[in-house]
Amino acid sequence: MGELDDRVTELEVRLAFIDDTVNDLSSADAEIARRLDLIERALRDLRSDLVNMRAGLGSDPATEPPPPHY
């Protein structure tokens, strides 16, 4: 019976480590998702600023003729 108790104890210890690892990974995943949201928001803001700047310049680069060296 002692060997069985030792094996169960070893499995419980391993399970505790696995639980800790899963919790750590879950926390890391949540932090990555939060940072990704911030990056996406910043990118959206930058795109909006770029569109506004282009509109303020009054010209669309796609409609401009190519430079003379072409």
N, CA, C and O atoms as a CHARMM CRD file, in Angstrom:
* protein
*
  280
    1    1 MET  N      0.81000  -1.19100   0.00000 PROA 1      0.00000
    2    1 MET  CA     0.00000   0.00000   0.00000 PROA 1      0.00000
    3    1 MET  C      0.85500   1.25700   0.00000 PROA 1      0.00000
    4    1 MET  O      0.43000   2.29300  -0.51200 PROA 1      0.00000
    5    2 GLY  N      2.05600   1.18200   0.56700 PROA 2      0.00000
    6    2 GLY  CA     2.93800   2.34800   0.63400 PROA 2      0.00000
    7    2 GLY  C      3.37700   2.81900  -0.73400 PROA 2      0.00000
    8    2 GLY  O      3.49500   4.02200  -0.96800 PROA 2      0.00000
    9    3 GLU  N      3.62400   1.87000  -1.65800 PROA 3      0.00000
   10    3 GLU  CA     4.04400   2.24100  -3.01200 PROA 3      0.00000
   11    3 GLU  C      2.91800   2.95700  -3.73900 PROA 3      0.00000
   12    3 GLU  O      3.17200   3.91500  -4.46900 PROA 3      0.00000
   13    4 LEU  N      1.68700   2.51700  -3.55700 PROA 4      0.00000
   14    4 LEU  CA     0.53700   3.15800  -4.18300 PROA 4      0.00000
   15    4 LEU  C      0.36300   4.57600  -3.65100 PROA 4      0.00000
   16    4 LEU  O      0.08800   5.50200  -4.41400 PROA 4      0.00000
   17    5 ASP  N      0.52300   4.74100  -2.34500 PROA 5      0.00000
   18    5 ASP  CA     0.43000   6.08700  -1.75800 PROA 5      0.00000
   19    5 ASP  C      1.51000   7.00800  -2.31700 PROA 5      0.00000
   20    5 ASP  O      1.25500   8.18200  -2.58400 PROA 5      0.00000
   21    6 ASP  N      2.71200   6.47300  -2.49200 PROA 6      0.00000
   22    6 ASP  CA     3.80700   7.27200  -3.05500 PROA 6      0.00000
   23    6 ASP  C      3.49200   7.69100  -4.49300 PROA 6      0.00000
   24    6 ASP  O      3.75500   8.82600  -4.89100 PROA 6      0.00000
   25    7 ARG  N      2.93400   6.77500  -5.25300 PROA 7      0.00000
   26    7 ARG  CA     2.59500   7.08700  -6.64300 PROA 7      0.00000
   27    7 ARG  C      1.48800   8.13200  -6.70600 PROA 7      0.00000
   28    7 ARG  O      1.55000   9.04200  -7.53400 PROA 7      0.00000
   29    8 VAL  N      0.49000   8.02100  -5.85800 PROA 8      0.00000
   30    8 VAL  CA    -0.60000   9.00000  -5.83000 PROA 8      0.00000
   31    8 VAL  C     -0.06300  10.36400  -5.41400 PROA 8      0.00000
   32    8 VAL  O     -0.43600  11.38600  -5.99100 PROA 8      0.00000
   33    9 THR  N      0.81100  10.37800  -4.41200 PROA 9      0.00000
   34    9 THR  CA     1.40900  11.63800  -3.96600 PROA 9      0.00000
   35    9 THR  C      2.20500  12.27900  -5.10300 PROA 9      0.00000
   36    9 THR  O      2.11600  13.48800  -5.31900 PROA 9      0.00000
   37   10 GLU  N      2.98300  11.47100  -5.82800 PROA 10     0.00000
   38   10 GLU  CA     3.76900  11.98300  -6.96700 PROA 10     0.00000
   39   10 GLU  C      2.85000  12.56400  -8.02900 PROA 10     0.00000
   40   10 GLU  O      3.14000  13.62200  -8.58700 PROA 10     0.00000
   41   11 LEU  N      1.74700  11.88400  -8.31400 PROA 11     0.00000
   42   11 LEU  CA     0.78900  12.39400  -9.30100 PROA 11     0.00000
   43   11 LEU  C      0.14500  13.69900  -8.82500 PROA 11     0.00000
   44   11 LEU  O     -0.07300  14.61000  -9.62300 PROA 11     0.00000
   45   12 GLU  N     -0.15400  13.78800  -7.54300 PROA 12     0.00000
   46   12 GLU  CA    -0.73300  15.02500  -7.00500 PROA 12     0.00000
   47   12 GLU  C      0.24800  16.19000  -7.12200 PROA 12     0.00000
   48   12 GLU  O     -0.14800  17.31000  -7.44100 PROA 12     0.00000
   49   13 VAL  N      1.51700  15.92400  -6.86300 PROA 13     0.00000
   50   13 VAL  CA     2.54700  16.95800  -6.98300 PROA 13     0.00000
   51   13 VAL  C      2.66100  17.40900  -8.44100 PROA 13     0.00000
   52   13 VAL  O      2.72500  18.60500  -8.72600 PROA 13     0.00000
   53   14 ARG  N      2.68600  16.45000  -9.34900 PROA 14     0.00000
   54   14 ARG  CA     2.76900  16.78900 -10.77400 PROA 14     0.00000
   55   14 ARG  C      1.55600  17.60200 -11.21800 PROA 14     0.00000
   56   14 ARG  O      1.68500  18.56500 -11.97500 PROA 14     0.00000
   57   15 LEU  N      0.37800  17.20500 -10.74000 PROA 15     0.00000
   58   15 LEU  CA    -0.84400  17.92300 -11.08700 PROA 15     0.00000
   59   15 LEU  C     -0.79800  19.35800 -10.56300 PROA 15     0.00000
   60   15 LEU  O     -1.25700  20.27900 -11.23800 PROA 15     0.00000
   61   16 ALA  N     -0.26000  19.54600  -9.38900 PROA 16     0.00000
   62   16 ALA  CA    -0.13500  20.89200  -8.82700 PROA 16     0.00000
   63   16 ALA  C      0.77300  21.75400  -9.70400 PROA 16     0.00000
   64   16 ALA  O      0.46800  22.92100  -9.95000 PROA 16     0.00000
   65   17 PHE  N      1.88400  21.19000 -10.17600 PROA 17     0.00000
   66   17 PHE  CA     2.78100  21.92700 -11.06700 PROA 17     0.00000
   67   17 PHE  C      2.09500  22.24500 -12.39600 PROA 17     0.00000
   68   17 PHE  O      2.25000  23.34200 -12.93300 PROA 17     0.00000
   69   18 ILE  N      1.34300  21.29200 -12.91900 PROA 18     0.00000
   70   18 ILE  CA     0.61900  21.52000 -14.16900 PROA 18     0.00000
   71   18 ILE  C     -0.41200  22.62400 -13.99000 PROA 18     0.00000
   72   18 ILE  O     -0.55700  23.48400 -14.85900 PROA 18     0.00000
   73   19 ASP  N     -1.12400  22.60800 -12.87900 PROA 19     0.00000
   74   19 ASP  CA    -2.10700  23.66500 -12.60200 PROA 19     0.00000
   75   19 ASP  C     -1.43300  25.03300 -12.54200 PROA 19     0.00000
   76   19 ASP  O     -1.94800  26.00400 -13.09600 PROA 19     0.00000
   77   20 ASP  N     -0.28900  25.11300 -11.87600 PROA 20     0.00000
   78   20 ASP  CA     0.45000  26.37900 -11.80600 PROA 20     0.00000
   79   20 ASP  C      0.86700  26.84600 -13.19100 PROA 20     0.00000
   80   20 ASP  O      0.75900  28.02800 -13.51900 PROA 20     0.00000
   81   21 THR  N      1.34200  25.91100 -13.99900 PROA 21     0.00000
   82   21 THR  CA     1.77300  26.25400 -15.34900 PROA 21     0.00000
   83   21 THR  C      0.60400  26.74700 -16.19300 PROA 21     0.00000
   84   21 THR  O      0.73200  27.73200 -16.92200 PROA 21     0.00000
   85   22 VAL  N     -0.52200  26.07300 -16.09800 PROA 22     0.00000
   86   22 VAL  CA    -1.71000  26.48300 -16.85000 PROA 22     0.00000
   87   22 VAL  C     -2.15600  27.87900 -16.40900 PROA 22     0.00000
   88   22 VAL  O     -2.51400  28.70600 -17.24700 PROA 22     0.00000
   89   23 ASN  N     -2.13700  28.13900 -15.12300 PROA 23     0.00000
   90   23 ASN  CA    -2.52300  29.46700 -14.62600 PROA 23     0.00000
   91   23 ASN  C     -1.55800  30.53900 -15.12300 PROA 23     0.00000
   92   23 ASN  O     -1.98100  31.62800 -15.50800 PROA 23     0.00000
   93   24 ASP  N     -0.26000  30.23100 -15.11400 PROA 24     0.00000
   94   24 ASP  CA     0.73000  31.17900 -15.62600 PROA 24     0.00000
   95   24 ASP  C      0.51700  31.45000 -17.11000 PROA 24     0.00000
   96   24 ASP  O      0.58900  32.59700 -17.55000 PROA 24     0.00000
   97   25 LEU  N      0.25400  30.40000 -17.87900 PROA 25     0.00000
   98   25 LEU  CA     0.01900  30.56800 -19.31000 PROA 25     0.00000
   99   25 LEU  C     -1.25800  31.35900 -19.56600 PROA 25     0.00000
  100   25 LEU  O     -1.31500  32.16700 -20.49200 PROA 25     0.00000
  101   26 SER  N     -2.26500  31.13300 -18.76000 PROA 26     0.00000
  102   26 SER  CA    -3.51300  31.86800 -18.90600 PROA 26     0.00000
  103   26 SER  C     -3.29900  33.35200 -18.63500 PROA 26     0.00000
  104   26 SER  O     -3.83100  34.20100 -19.35000 PROA 26     0.00000
  105   27 SER  N     -2.52600  33.66000 -17.60800 PROA 27     0.00000
  106   27 SER  CA    -2.21500  35.05400 -17.29700 PROA 27     0.00000
  107   27 SER  C     -1.40200  35.69200 -18.41300 PROA 27     0.00000
  108   27 SER  O     -1.64500  36.84000 -18.78500 PROA 27     0.00000
  109   28 ALA  N     -0.45000  34.96000 -18.94000 PROA 28     0.00000
  110   28 ALA  CA     0.37600  35.47100 -20.04000 PROA 28     0.00000
  111   28 ALA  C     -0.48300  35.70500 -21.27400 PROA 28     0.00000
  112   28 ALA  O     -0.31100  36.70700 -21.96800 PROA 28     0.00000
  113   29 ASP  N     -1.40000  34.79600 -21.55200 PROA 29     0.00000
  114   29 ASP  CA    -2.28700  34.94400 -22.70300 PROA 29     0.00000
  115   29 ASP  C     -3.15700  36.19000 -22.55000 PROA 29     0.00000
  116   29 ASP  O     -3.34900  36.93200 -23.51300 PROA 29     0.00000
  117   30 ALA  N     -3.67900  36.42100 -21.36400 PROA 30     0.00000
  118   30 ALA  CA    -4.50900  37.60300 -21.12500 PROA 30     0.00000
  119   30 ALA  C     -3.69400  38.87600 -21.31800 PROA 30     0.00000
  120   30 ALA  O     -4.19900  39.84500 -21.88500 PROA 30     0.00000
  121   31 GLU  N     -2.45800  38.89500 -20.86500 PROA 31     0.00000
  122   31 GLU  CA    -1.58900  40.07000 -21.03200 PROA 31     0.00000
  123   31 GLU  C     -1.27800  40.30200 -22.50400 PROA 31     0.00000
  124   31 GLU  O     -1.28200  41.44400 -22.96300 PROA 31     0.00000
  125   32 ILE  N     -1.00900  39.23900 -23.24500 PROA 32     0.00000
  126   32 ILE  CA    -0.73500  39.37200 -24.67600 PROA 32     0.00000
  127   32 ILE  C     -1.96800  39.90400 -25.39600 PROA 32     0.00000
  128   32 ILE  O     -1.84700  40.76900 -26.26400 PROA 32     0.00000
  129   33 ALA  N     -3.13400  39.40900 -25.05700 PROA 33     0.00000
  130   33 ALA  CA    -4.37200  39.88900 -25.68300 PROA 33     0.00000
  131   33 ALA  C     -4.59100  41.36700 -25.37800 PROA 33     0.00000
  132   33 ALA  O     -5.01700  42.12200 -26.25200 PROA 33     0.00000
  133   34 ARG  N     -4.30600  41.78400 -24.15200 PROA 34     0.00000
  134   34 ARG  CA    -4.46500  43.19500 -23.77500 PROA 34     0.00000
  135   34 ARG  C     -3.50800  44.06400 -24.57600 PROA 34     0.00000
  136   34 ARG  O     -3.89600  45.11800 -25.08100 PROA 34     0.00000
  137   35 ARG  N     -2.26100  43.62800 -24.69400 PROA 35     0.00000
  138   35 ARG  CA    -1.26900  44.39700 -25.45900 PROA 35     0.00000
  139   35 ARG  C     -1.63700  44.44100 -26.94300 PROA 35     0.00000
  140   35 ARG  O     -1.46600  45.47200 -27.59400 PROA 35     0.00000
  141   36 LEU  N     -2.13500  43.34400 -27.47300 PROA 36     0.00000
  142   36 LEU  CA    -2.54000  43.31400 -28.87200 PROA 36     0.00000
  143   36 LEU  C     -3.68000  44.29500 -29.12100 PROA 36     0.00000
  144   36 LEU  O     -3.69700  44.98000 -30.14400 PROA 36     0.00000
  145   37 ASP  N     -4.62600  44.36700 -28.19800 PROA 37     0.00000
  146   37 ASP  CA    -5.71300  45.34200 -28.32800 PROA 37     0.00000
  147   37 ASP  C     -5.16600  46.76200 -28.36500 PROA 37     0.00000
  148   37 ASP  O     -5.62300  47.58200 -29.16100 PROA 37     0.00000
  149   38 LEU  N     -4.19300  47.05900 -27.51000 PROA 38     0.00000
  150   38 LEU  CA    -3.59100  48.39400 -27.50300 PROA 38     0.00000
  151   38 LEU  C     -2.89000  48.69100 -28.82300 PROA 38     0.00000
  152   38 LEU  O     -2.99500  49.79700 -29.35200 PROA 38     0.00000
  153   39 ILE  N     -2.17800  47.70300 -29.35000 PROA 39     0.00000
  154   39 ILE  CA    -1.47800  47.88600 -30.62800 PROA 39     0.00000
  155   39 ILE  C     -2.48000  48.09600 -31.76300 PROA 39     0.00000
  156   39 ILE  O     -2.28300  48.96600 -32.61200 PROA 39     0.00000
  157   40 GLU  N     -3.54000  47.31200 -31.78200 PROA 40     0.00000
  158   40 GLU  CA    -4.55200  47.46500 -32.82800 PROA 40     0.00000
  159   40 GLU  C     -5.20600  48.83500 -32.75900 PROA 40     0.00000
  160   40 GLU  O     -5.45200  49.46100 -33.79000 PROA 40     0.00000
  161   41 ARG  N     -5.48800  49.30500 -31.54500 PROA 41     0.00000
  162   41 ARG  CA    -6.07700  50.63400 -31.37900 PROA 41     0.00000
  163   41 ARG  C     -5.12500  51.72000 -31.87500 PROA 41     0.00000
  164   41 ARG  O     -5.53800  52.65900 -32.55600 PROA 41     0.00000
  165   42 ALA  N     -3.84500  51.58000 -31.52700 PROA 42     0.00000
  166   42 ALA  CA    -2.84800  52.55800 -31.96200 PROA 42     0.00000
  167   42 ALA  C     -2.72500  52.54700 -33.48300 PROA 42     0.00000
  168   42 ALA  O     -2.60900  53.60900 -34.09600 PROA 42     0.00000
  169   43 LEU  N     -2.75000  51.37800 -34.09700 PROA 43     0.00000
  170   43 LEU  CA    -2.66600  51.28300 -35.54700 PROA 43     0.00000
  171   43 LEU  C     -3.87700  51.93600 -36.20100 PROA 43     0.00000
  172   43 LEU  O     -3.73800  52.64500 -37.19700 PROA 43     0.00000
  173   44 ARG  N     -5.05600  51.70200 -35.65300 PROA 44     0.00000
  174   44 ARG  CA    -6.27300  52.33300 -36.17700 PROA 44     0.00000
  175   44 ARG  C     -6.15800  53.84800 -36.10000 PROA 44     0.00000
  176   44 ARG  O     -6.51500  54.55600 -37.04200 PROA 44     0.00000
  177   45 ASP  N     -5.65500  54.34000 -34.96900 PROA 45     0.00000
  178   45 ASP  CA    -5.48700  55.79200 -34.80300 PROA 45     0.00000
  179   45 ASP  C     -4.47400  56.34000 -35.80000 PROA 45     0.00000
  180   45 ASP  O     -4.69400  57.40200 -36.38300 PROA 45     0.00000
  181   46 LEU  N     -3.36700  55.62700 -36.00400 PROA 46     0.00000
  182   46 LEU  CA    -2.36100  56.07700 -36.96400 PROA 46     0.00000
  183   46 LEU  C     -2.91100  56.10300 -38.38500 PROA 46     0.00000
  184   46 LEU  O     -2.64100  57.03200 -39.14500 PROA 46     0.00000
  185   47 ARG  N     -3.67900  55.08600 -38.73800 PROA 47     0.00000
  186   47 ARG  CA    -4.28800  55.06500 -40.07400 PROA 47     0.00000
  187   47 ARG  C     -5.23200  56.24100 -40.24900 PROA 47     0.00000
  188   47 ARG  O     -5.23700  56.89400 -41.29200 PROA 47     0.00000
  189   48 SER  N     -6.02300  56.50600 -39.23500 PROA 48     0.00000
  190   48 SER  CA    -6.94700  57.63300 -39.29200 PROA 48     0.00000
  191   48 SER  C     -6.18300  58.94800 -39.42800 PROA 48     0.00000
  192   48 SER  O     -6.55900  59.80900 -40.22400 PROA 48     0.00000
  193   49 ASP  N     -5.11400  59.10200 -38.65500 PROA 49     0.00000
  194   49 ASP  CA    -4.29000  60.31200 -38.75500 PROA 49     0.00000
  195   49 ASP  C     -3.70200  60.45200 -40.14700 PROA 49     0.00000
  196   49 ASP  O     -3.65800  61.55600 -40.68900 PROA 49     0.00000
  197   50 LEU  N     -3.24900  59.35300 -40.73300 PROA 50     0.00000
  198   50 LEU  CA    -2.66400  59.39200 -42.06900 PROA 50     0.00000
  199   50 LEU  C     -3.70500  59.81100 -43.10700 PROA 50     0.00000
  200   50 LEU  O     -3.42100  60.63100 -43.98000 PROA 50     0.00000
  201   51 VAL  N     -4.90100  59.25100 -43.00800 PROA 51     0.00000
  202   51 VAL  CA    -5.97800  59.62900 -43.93100 PROA 51     0.00000
  203   51 VAL  C     -6.28800  61.11200 -43.79400 PROA 51     0.00000
  204   51 VAL  O     -6.45300  61.80900 -44.79400 PROA 51     0.00000
  205   52 ASN  N     -6.36800  61.59200 -42.56800 PROA 52     0.00000
  206   52 ASN  CA    -6.65500  63.00500 -42.34100 PROA 52     0.00000
  207   52 ASN  C     -5.54300  63.90000 -42.87900 PROA 52     0.00000
  208   52 ASN  O     -5.81400  64.96200 -43.43900 PROA 52     0.00000
  209   53 MET  N     -4.29900  63.47200 -42.71000 PROA 53     0.00000
  210   53 MET  CA    -3.17500  64.25500 -43.22800 PROA 53     0.00000
  211   53 MET  C     -3.21400  64.30500 -44.75400 PROA 53     0.00000
  212   53 MET  O     -2.98900  65.35700 -45.35200 PROA 53     0.00000
  213   54 ARG  N     -3.49700  63.17300 -45.37500 PROA 54     0.00000
  214   54 ARG  CA    -3.58800  63.14500 -46.84200 PROA 54     0.00000
  215   54 ARG  C     -4.72200  64.03200 -47.33100 PROA 54     0.00000
  216   54 ARG  O     -4.57900  64.74300 -48.32600 PROA 54     0.00000
  217   55 ALA  N     -5.84600  63.98900 -46.62900 PROA 55     0.00000
  218   55 ALA  CA    -6.97500  64.82700 -47.01700 PROA 55     0.00000
  219   55 ALA  C     -6.61000  66.30100 -46.84800 PROA 55     0.00000
  220   55 ALA  O     -7.03000  67.13700 -47.64800 PROA 55     0.00000
  221   56 GLY  N     -5.84700  66.61800 -45.83300 PROA 56     0.00000
  222   56 GLY  CA    -5.43300  67.99400 -45.59800 PROA 56     0.00000
  223   56 GLY  C     -4.46700  68.50000 -46.65100 PROA 56     0.00000
  224   56 GLY  O     -4.41700  69.69900 -46.92400 PROA 56     0.00000
  225   57 LEU  N     -3.70300  67.60100 -47.24300 PROA 57     0.00000
  226   57 LEU  CA    -2.76800  67.99800 -48.29600 PROA 57     0.00000
  227   57 LEU  C     -3.49400  68.25100 -49.61500 PROA 57     0.00000
  228   57 LEU  O     -2.96400  68.92700 -50.49700 PROA 57     0.00000
  229   58 GLY  N     -4.68300  67.72000 -49.74900 PROA 58     0.00000
  230   58 GLY  CA    -5.49500  67.97300 -50.92700 PROA 58     0.00000
  231   58 GLY  C     -5.14100  67.13900 -52.13600 PROA 58     0.00000
  232   58 GLY  O     -5.64000  67.40600 -53.22900 PROA 58     0.00000
  233   59 SER  N     -4.31000  66.15700 -51.97900 PROA 59     0.00000
  234   59 SER  CA    -4.00900  65.31300 -53.13100 PROA 59     0.00000
  235   59 SER  C     -3.92100  63.85900 -52.70500 PROA 59     0.00000
  236   59 SER  O     -3.53700  63.52300 -51.58500 PROA 59     0.00000
  237   60 ASP  N     -4.28900  63.03300 -53.63700 PROA 60     0.00000
  238   60 ASP  CA    -4.21900  61.59400 -53.41500 PROA 60     0.00000
  239   60 ASP  C     -3.00300  61.07500 -54.16500 PROA 60     0.00000
  240   60 ASP  O     -2.93900  61.22700 -55.38400 PROA 60     0.00000
  241   61 PRO  N     -2.03000  60.46400 -53.48000 PROA 61     0.00000
  242   61 PRO  CA    -0.82100  59.99100 -54.15800 PROA 61     0.00000
  243   61 PRO  C     -1.11400  59.02800 -55.31100 PROA 61     0.00000
  244   61 PRO  O     -0.32200  58.93900 -56.25000 PROA 61     0.00000
  245   62 ALA  N     -2.21600  58.32000 -55.25800 PROA 62     0.00000
  246   62 ALA  CA    -2.54500  57.36000 -56.31500 PROA 62     0.00000
  247   62 ALA  C     -2.90500  58.06900 -57.61900 PROA 62     0.00000
  248   62 ALA  O     -2.73900  57.49100 -58.69300 PROA 62     0.00000
  249   63 THR  N     -3.39100  59.30100 -57.54800 PROA 63     0.00000
  250   63 THR  CA    -3.79200  60.01300 -58.75500 PROA 63     0.00000
  251   63 THR  C     -2.70900  60.93800 -59.28900 PROA 63     0.00000
  252   63 THR  O     -2.87500  61.53100 -60.35500 PROA 63     0.00000
  253   64 GLU  N     -1.61200  61.07000 -58.57200 PROA 64     0.00000
  254   64 GLU  CA    -0.52100  61.93000 -59.04400 PROA 64     0.00000
  255   64 GLU  C      0.23700  61.26000 -60.17100 PROA 64     0.00000
  256   64 GLU  O      0.38000  60.03700 -60.17900 PROA 64     0.00000
  257   65 PRO  N      0.73200  62.05100 -61.13600 PROA 65     0.00000
  258   65 PRO  CA     1.54600  61.44500 -62.20300 PROA 65     0.00000
  259   65 PRO  C      2.89100  60.97800 -61.63300 PROA 65     0.00000
  260   65 PRO  O      3.34100  61.47500 -60.60100 PROA 65     0.00000
  261   66 PRO  N      3.51400  60.03500 -62.30300 PROA 66     0.00000
  262   66 PRO  CA     4.81100  59.56900 -61.80200 PROA 66     0.00000
  263   66 PRO  C      5.87100  60.67400 -61.91300 PROA 66     0.00000
  264   66 PRO  O      5.73100  61.59500 -62.71900 PROA 66     0.00000
  265   67 PRO  N      6.90400  60.57900 -61.11900 PROA 67     0.00000
  266   67 PRO  CA     7.97300  61.58100 -61.21200 PROA 67     0.00000
  267   67 PRO  C      8.62400  61.55100 -62.59100 PROA 67     0.00000
  268   67 PRO  O      8.50700  60.55500 -63.30500 PROA 67     0.00000
  269   68 PRO  N      9.31600  62.63900 -62.97800 PROA 68     0.00000
  270   68 PRO  CA     9.85700  62.74200 -64.33200 PROA 68     0.00000
  271   68 PRO  C     10.90600  61.67600 -64.68400 PROA 68     0.00000
  272   68 PRO  O     11.12500  61.42400 -65.86900 PROA 68     0.00000
  273   69 HSD  N     11.53700  61.06600 -63.73700 PROA 69     0.00000
  274   69 HSD  CA    12.58700  60.10400 -64.06200 PROA 69     0.00000
  275   69 HSD  C     12.02100  58.74300 -64.49600 PROA 69     0.00000
  276   69 HSD  O     12.79200  57.82100 -64.76100 PROA 69     0.00000
  277   70 TYR  N     10.70200  58.60300 -64.57300 PROA 70     0.00000
  278   70 TYR  CA    10.11300  57.32900 -65.03300 PROA 70     0.00000
  279   70 TYR  C      9.93000  57.33400 -66.51800 PROA 70     0.00000
  280   70 TYR  O      9.45000  56.35200 -67.08400 PROA 70     0.00000
